[in-house]
Amino acid sequence: TDISSSFESWHRASAGVPPEFASLVRNRAGSRVPLFSAMVSFESPLPVEVDAISLTDNPVLWFAARSASKPGIAQEEECWTLVSTPEYALSQIQETPMQDDDGNFLPQTPQYLTTIPGPHLEQAFREHVTSIIEVTQQQQQPLPKTTYLNAQRWGSGIPSHRHLDESSPTRAVVSGVPYDVGRAPLAPTRVENVRSGPTPDNFLYHEGFNLYQAGDMMSVYTPGFEGAALSGMDAATHLLRNLP
């Protein structure tokens, strides 16, 4: 599950687990990679013959996918999911922290999401799509109007890569929460080198509390969905083996 469940009561996603267990979870997870995402809908299809775009040198936009291209999703509207770069997300969290000076959680508001990160992601996407059209079609073509835009902050989007520790040059601590925007390949899914010591279990288990924490934040695999799924499966197997 999300690392936010191990935060103290200031975070609304806190699961209220014992402080000792929460501390073990945070130490195991290390730093996290923040992300922003956005959903944008256009009044007509975009004139590009791609369903997904991965960017390597854009300061704001990291990935974009046409929603209707996903299996089982049939949409008449032209909707795209946009994902920010970790660097952009970190800069926004530093500018608009998730806690106030007293340590209280600051929820993301629709007004903030739809006036700052949402438009930033949309503009970066529009500029990149326009450049694709200019290169592939040798012409300039106005893009259709936006009919819907919303965004979401993911302070704990994915875990940082396992080799990144407190000495990482890409690490930053904001309001006591460690982030790291250091990048490494996310595919193929594989066991990553741990920060120190032997490779641990693919989940966290506390025998005294009989509590499990599973998910990509606890996984020894590459950050992402597969690592999270494998962690959950291994935790379930361990639970079944230890049932009375």
NUMI-60005 format. One line per 2 residues: their letters; for each residue x, y, z negated of C-alpha. Coordinates in Angstrom, 3 decimals, decimal comma, padded with zeros to 6 digits. Each point is the difference from the previous one (the first is absolute). Layout:
a> X/Y/Z | ... .
END
This chain:
td> 000,000/000,000/000,000 | 000,991/003,660/000,202 .
is> 002,828/001,064/-002,296 | -002,300/002,811/-001,211 .
ss> -001,807/-002,545/-002,187 | 003,077/-000,070/-002,251 .
fe> 000,059/003,767/-000,511 | -000,991/001,417/-003,356 .
sw> -003,436/001,470/-000,606 | 000,814/003,219/001,908 .
hr> -000,591/-001,853/003,295 | -003,602/-000,825/000,866 .
as> 001,069/-003,344/001,517 | 001,543/-001,155/-003,285 .
ag> -001,210/-003,474/-000,986 | 000,745/000,556/-003,667 .
vp> 002,440/-002,903/-000,235 | 002,243/-000,274/-003,081 .
pe> 002,827/002,574/000,110 | 002,656/-002,731/-000,166 .
fa> -001,405/-001,719/003,076 | -000,477/003,299/001,831 .
sl> 003,638/000,858/-000,653 | 001,126/-003,334/001,462 .
vr> -002,114/000,650/003,105 | 001,457/003,472/000,528 .
nr> 003,563/-001,205/-000,518 | -000,515/-002,885/002,408 .
ag> -001,559/002,245/002,641 | 002,661/002,685/-000,189 .
sr> -000,796/002,921/002,262 | -002,878/000,287/002,445 .
vp> -000,513/001,416/003,475 | -002,693/002,705/000,198 .
lf> -002,176/000,342/003,096 | -002,905/002,036/001,295 .
sa> -002,513/-001,415/002,450 | -002,675/001,667/002,087 .
mv> -002,982/-001,040/002,065 | -000,707/002,143/003,032 .
sf> -002,855/-000,407/002,478 | -000,171/001,582/003,453 .
es> -003,033/000,825/002,125 | 001,319/-002,158/002,868 .
pl> 002,749/-002,595/000,560 | 003,585/001,204/000,109 .
pv> 001,576/-000,314/003,468 | 002,772/-002,359/-001,123 .
ev> 000,293/-003,743/000,622 | 001,403/-000,904/-003,394 .
da> -001,717/-001,220/-003,161 | 002,823/000,647/-002,448 .
is> 002,930/002,384/-000,266 | 003,074/-000,300/-002,217 .
lt> 002,206/003,063/-000,334 | 003,593/000,064/-001,161 .
dn> 000,940/003,680/000,107 | -003,158/001,916/-000,887 .
pv> 000,177/001,826/-003,347 | -003,734/-000,392/-000,731 .
lw> -001,505/-002,965/001,877 | 001,319/-003,560/-000,388 .
fa> -002,705/-002,186/001,555 | -003,356/000,267/001,794 .
ar> -002,521/-002,657/001,047 | -003,232/000,069/001,965 .
sa> -002,636/-001,420/-002,356 | -002,003/-001,728/002,738 .
sk> 003,051/-002,080/000,940 | -000,128/-001,878/-003,294 .
pg> -001,610/-003,482/000,153 | -003,668/-000,007/-000,858 .
ia> -000,445/003,775/000,147 | -002,266/001,374/002,703 .
qe> -000,276/003,780/000,032 | -001,548/002,308/002,529 .
ee> 001,900/002,945/-001,449 | 003,684/000,561/000,663 .
cw> 001,512/-000,377/-003,478 | 003,672/-000,142/-000,916 .
tl> 001,697/-000,777/-003,313 | 003,089/002,100/-000,641 .
vs> 002,729/-000,748/-002,555 | 002,533/002,584/-001,126 .
tp> 003,710/-000,399/-000,423 | 001,168/-000,644/-003,577 .
ey> 002,044/003,197/000,187 | -003,046/002,107/000,789 .
al> -002,030/-001,621/-002,784 | 002,759/000,565/-002,547 .
sq> 000,272/003,666/000,945 | -003,750/000,403/-000,471 .
iq> 000,035/-001,736/-003,393 | 002,866/002,227/-001,099 .
et> -001,991/003,029/001,114 | -003,345/-001,245/-001,369 .
pm> 000,813/-002,389/-002,899 | -002,291/-002,774/-001,210 .
qd> 000,224/001,281/-003,609 | -000,303/003,410/-001,630 .
dd> 002,460/001,405/-002,552 | -001,825/-001,843/-002,803 .
gn> 000,237/-003,354/001,774 | -003,650/-000,136/001,060 .
fl> -000,849/-001,664/003,305 | -000,795/002,368/002,853 .
pq> -002,445/-001,680/002,381 | 000,313/000,700/003,689 .
tp> -002,837/002,235/001,131 | -001,765/-000,038/003,379 .
qy> 000,885/003,670/000,396 | 003,719/-000,760/-000,343 .
lt> -000,046/-003,149/002,136 | -001,902/001,580/002,882 .
ti> 001,955/003,258/000,087 | 003,613/-001,111/-000,477 .
pg> 001,040/-003,648/000,582 | -002,935/-000,847/002,278 .
ph> 000,594/002,850/002,476 | 003,774/-000,541/-000,174 .
le> -000,372/-003,623/001,051 | -002,559/000,831/002,671 .
qa> 002,196/002,706/001,511 | 003,046/-002,275/000,081 .
fr> -002,107/-002,703/001,676 | -001,404/002,404/002,584 .
eh> 003,457/001,270/000,862 | 001,344/-003,517/000,446 .
vt> -002,936/-001,175/002,119 | 000,364/003,107/002,162 .
si> 003,668/-000,832/000,548 | -000,946/-003,576/001,014 .
ie> -002,443/001,343/002,589 | 002,563/002,414/001,386 .
vt> 002,569/-002,777/000,414 | -002,251/-002,790/001,307 .
qq> -002,408/002,041/002,095 | 002,236/002,908/000,960 .
qq> -002,668/002,514/-000,937 | -001,378/002,018/-002,864 .
qp> -003,442/-000,991/-001,190 | -001,995/001,449/-002,916 .
lp> -000,994/-002,519/-002,637 | -003,634/-000,404/-001,083 .
kt> -001,308/001,878/-003,015 | 000,172/-001,485/-003,479 .
ty> -003,370/-001,040/-001,414 | 001,162/-001,355/-003,372 .
ln> 003,105/000,287/-002,160 | 000,756/-001,290/-003,485 .
aq> 003,141/-000,973/-001,848 | 001,200/-001,973/-003,008 .
rw> 003,047/000,193/-002,253 | 001,716/-003,287/-000,836 .
gs> 002,476/000,849/-002,745 | 000,962/-003,671/-000,140 .
gi> -000,443/-000,840/003,673 | 002,521/-002,827/000,098 .
ps> 002,910/-001,021/-002,236 | 003,477/001,169/000,827 .
hr> 002,410/-002,543/001,433 | 001,507/-002,279/-002,646 .
hl> 003,585/001,139/000,440 | -000,808/003,634/-000,874 .
de> 000,744/000,841/-003,626 | 000,487/003,097/-002,159 .
ss> 003,159/000,927/001,914 | -001,836/000,201/003,334 .
pt> 000,588/003,357/001,763 | -003,596/-000,038/001,278 .
ra> -001,527/-000,346/-003,473 | -001,976/002,783/-001,701 .
vv> -001,842/000,119/-003,315 | -003,157/002,117/-000,120 .
sg> -001,942/000,350/-003,266 | 001,862/-003,014/-001,351 .
vp> -000,926/-002,215/002,959 | 002,880/-001,339/002,157 .
yd> -000,370/000,146/003,779 | 002,395/-001,111/002,708 .
vg> -000,356/000,754/003,709 | 002,942/-002,142/001,102 .
ra> -000,915/-002,060/003,047 | 000,849/-003,504/001,196 .
pl> -001,733/-002,394/002,423 | -003,459/-001,132/-001,151 .
ap> -000,076/-002,975/002,359 | 000,479/-002,878/000,064 .
tr> -001,132/-000,781/-003,529 | 002,910/-001,468/-001,931 .
ve> 001,418/-000,293/-003,503 | 001,859/003,226/-000,713 .
nv> 003,176/000,398/-002,000 | -000,930/000,869/-003,577 .
rs> 001,534/002,936/-001,823 | 001,899/-002,179/-002,501 .
gp> 000,025/-003,527/-001,400 | -001,629/-003,140/001,409 .
tp> -003,104/000,118/002,165 | -003,023/000,016/-002,345 .
dn> -003,382/-001,643/000,469 | -002,185/001,489/002,710 .
fl> -002,272/001,496/-002,670 | 000,187/001,117/-003,627 .
yh> -001,313/-002,202/-002,792 | -000,004/000,728/-003,736 .
eg> -000,562/-003,195/-001,975 | -000,816/001,800/-003,236 .
fn> -002,789/002,068/001,510 | -000,830/-002,648/002,628 .
ly> -000,087/002,802/002,543 | 000,975/-000,051/003,666 .
qa> 000,893/002,845/002,311 | 000,184/-000,847/003,699 .
gd> 000,139/001,993/003,209 | 002,592/001,602/002,225 .
mm> 001,378/002,018/-002,934 | 000,922/-003,266/-001,755 .
sv> 000,921/-002,012/003,080 | 003,580/-000,950/000,867 .
yt> -000,911/000,296/003,676 | 000,106/002,920/002,392 .
pg> -002,534/002,697/-001,008 | -003,340/-000,429/001,728 .
fe> -003,136/-002,100/000,252 | 001,735/-003,370/000,454 .
ga> 002,193/000,556/-003,038 | -003,084/000,909/-002,044 .
al> -001,919/-003,073/001,199 | 002,907/-002,350/-000,744 .
sg> 000,352/001,490/-003,466 | -003,683/-000,548/-000,738 .
md> 000,117/-003,576/001,301 | 003,049/-000,844/-002,093 .
aa> -001,579/001,530/-003,101 | -003,173/-002,052/000,608 .
th> 002,058/-003,188/000,396 | 001,820/000,704/-003,261 .
ll> -003,309/000,641/-001,766 | -001,531/-003,256/001,237 .
rn> 003,048/-001,986/-001,087 | -000,213/001,424/-003,512 .
lp> -003,721/-000,327/-000,589 | -000,790/-002,245/-002,989 .
END
